[in-house]
Amino acid sequence: AVSCIGTRKADLDGSLTLSGQGEPVWTSFIQVQVPLSNGTLLTLEMSTPNREGWDVFSSMFAGVVKSVRFFDDAGNPMVMPG
């Protein structure tokens, strides 16, 4: 698996703001990509504009990522090649 941590900017439409003007919104994100043996890619992402909650959110996201398990058609656990 590979992970990417960063920030991105989006523009909030003016119809959603008190001023009526468009405003930039910055969000922080963590993205994890897991290549699968069938040539596809599993992507998990968590993002939030809340900087104060980053530590809690990223810890929860890590728990979700660690809990992902893969099984074959017969229900046997799969071990992905390293």
Disulfide bonds with the S-S distance in Angstrom:
none
